[in-house]
Amino acid sequence: MAPAASANKDRDSLVANGLAHKLRNSLNAMRTHIALVQKFTASSTEPRVPRQLGKLEEAIVGIEEILCEFLAFASPPATEWTELELPSVVREVLDFVTVDLEQGGVAVAEQYPPDLPKLYTDRNKLKRVFLNLLVNARQAMPEGGRVTIQARPTNDGYLVVEIRDNGCGIPEPEQAQVFQPFFTTKSDGLGLGLPVVKRTVEDLGGQVSFESKPDVGTVFRLLLPVAERCREELECAAHQQQWLDPVSR
């Protein structure tokens, strides 16, 4: 990354974190006041009081979720590179969403060849990618369906990972906009889920694409560098940055 671009990214990250800090302070203050109101009205016989306070707490949780999604896009944390196996990451995410998938009637199948090459990546960031894609797949199949996760190595040092569903698909006029920030067709959506996926995958040295047909389903395709290739690219990028940085020479 060029020095100017890096400086702009650092500035944007600082602004995003400052905004998030102020918002979280306000949300914590709201929680404190709600707790006080609950205490003062504990003996009230009016049934609407606890119900309305509960709705306020739900609204605060919703705002915090939006804030986390915004920060993941505007100010992603530093990448913690580690060597890992793809199936273990997928399994962690599936364990997290198992109940929701079962309640929605969504079955998941995993298909991996033997001796799948390892990745050199960030575990938490990659988990967020799969979580967002699985949530999208679940929402695309309100009546239930099937998700297939499969991976295969390429001859040039990548893993191709596909997350396929047989849901409602994405209408063709909307397909060009799915990675645009704040574009959403959901009444309660912020429109940052797929932009976060795209930015995260690219930050990890990969690429993301998709194919979708209405009433047939959607497949998101991740191209992720395997461990050996990723290390080589990181070393090359670090060498180029050192050469461009006048202070280091």
N, C-alpha and C positions, 0 to 999 in steps of 0.2 A: 504494500500500500504506500502511495506517495506521501511525503511529509504533510503536505497541505490537506490531503484527504483525511489523513490520520488525525490532524488537528481539528478538522471540522467534526469528525466522528466523536472525538473526545469532548468537544464543546456540546454537541447534541446530547451526549450521554449525561453530561453534567446537568444540563437544563432538565432533562427527563427525570433524573434522580431527585433534583431539587423540588420539582413539581410533585413527584410521588411522596416525598417526605412531608410536604405541607398538607397534602390530601389525607395522608394516613394520620397525621396529628388531628385533623378535623374529624375523621371517622372515629378515632379513639375517644375524642371528647363527646361525640354523639353517643357512643356506647356507655360512657360514664353517666351521662344524663338519663339514658334509658334505664340503667340499673337503679338510679336514684328514684325515678318515677315508679319503677316496679316495687321498690321498698316502701314508698309513701302510699301506694295504692294496694298494698298486699291484702288489706282487710276490706277492700271495696267489694261490694256485691254486684257491681256492674260488670257483666261478662264480656262486654266489648273492650274493656281496658286492656287486659292481657292479650287479647287477640290482636288488637291494633299495635301494641308494643312489639308483638312477635313479627308482625309485618314490617315494622321499622327495622328490626334486626335482620330480617331477610333481605331488605333493601341494601343495608350496609354490606352484607356478605356479597351481594351482587356487584356493588361498586368496587369492592376489593378484588373480585375476580376480573373485572374489566381493567382495573389498574395493573394487575399482574400481567394481563395479556398485552397491555400497552407497553409496559416496561420490557417484556420479552422481545417486542418489535423495535422500540426506540432505543433501548439501552440494554442490550444483551450482556450477560456477565462474561467475564474472561473465559476463554476456552481452556478446559483442563484435559489435556491430551492423555489418553491411556489406551493400551491395547486390550481389546475385548472381542468376544464372540457375538455376532449378531443375534443368534437365537436366544441368548441369555437376556439381552435387552428387550426383545419382543416379549419374552415370557414375563418379565417384570411388569410390563405395561398391561399385558393381558390379565395378570393376577389382580391388578388394580381395578380393571373395568369389568371383571367377570360377572359380578352381580348385575350391573346395568345391562350387559349384553344378554345375559340369561333372561332377565325380565322382559327384554325387548324381542325375545325369540330369535336372536342372532347367533348363529353357529360360526365358529372360526376354525379354519384348517391351516396348518403350517406345512410347507414343503421345502426342504433344504437338501441339497446333495451332500454326500459324505465329504469330509475334509474341506469344508467351506473355509476359505481364507479368513483370517482375522482382520478386524478393522483397527485403525489407530485414530481415535476420535474422542468426543466428549460424551460420556454415558448419559448424563442428565439432559443434555441438549438433544441427543438422539431419541431419548425416551419421550421428550416433549413432541418431537416430530411424529412419532408413532401414535402418541396419545391423541393429537389433533386429528390425524388421519382416521383413526378408529372411531373417534367421536363423530366425525363427518359421515363415515360409512353407516354408523348406527342411526344417525338422523335421516339418512337417505333411504332407510328401510323401516318406516314406522310400523309396518305389518310383519316385520321379521324378515330374515333372509340369511345370506351366507357371505362371509368374508374369507378370502384366501390370501395368505401371505406366503410368498415364495421368493427365493433368491438364487442367483446363479453367478458364477464368476465369468468375467470376460477374458479375452486373450491379452488385453492391454492394461491389466492391473486394477480393475474395478469390480465391484459387486453391483449387479442389477437387482434391486429389490422392488417387488410389485405388491401393492395392497389393492386387491380387487373386490368389489362388491356387486351384487345384483339388484341394486336399488333403483330409485327413480331416475338417476342420471342427471346431468346438467344440461339445461336447454342450450342449444347452439348459440343463440345471441348473447348468452351470459358467459360463455367459455373464455372469451378473450379477457374477461375482467376478474377472474377468480383470484388472481394473485395481486390485484390492486388493493392497497390499504383502504379500509373502511367501505369496501364494496360488500354488501350482503343482501340477501333476499329474506333473511330471518327477522321477524319482528323484534326479537330480543338479542340480536347479534350485533357485535361491534365491527365485524368484517376484518379481523386481524389474524384469524386462525391460519388460513392458507398463506398469507404474506409472511407470517412467522415461520411457517414450514419452509418456504422458499429461501428466506434470508438465512435461516439456521443451516439448511443443507448446503448452501453456497459458502457460508462461513466455515463449514467443515470440509470444504474442498470438493463438494459434489454438485450435482444438478438434479432438478426435479421437473417432471413433465406429467401429463395426464392425457387419457383418452376417455371420452364419455359419449354414451348414446342414450337419449331419453327412453325410459321404460326398459332399458337393457342393463345398464349399470355403468360403473366408473372404475378405472384402474389408474392409480397414481404410481408413477415409476421413479424410483430414486436411483441415481448413479453415484455410488460412494467409492472413493479410492481405498484399496486394501492397504494394510499396515505398511508394507514395504514401499509402495508408491507414495503414500501420504507422507512418510518420513522424508523421502527424497525431495518432495515438493516443498515441505516446510524448511528443510535445510537450504534449498535453493532460494526460497523467498527471503530467509534470514540473511543469506549472503548478499543478495541484491540490495536489501535494505541497508546493510552495513556499508555497502559501496556508495549508496546514494546519500547517506548521512554524513555531512561534512565534519561533524563533531567526532565521529568515530575514526576518521582517517588521520 
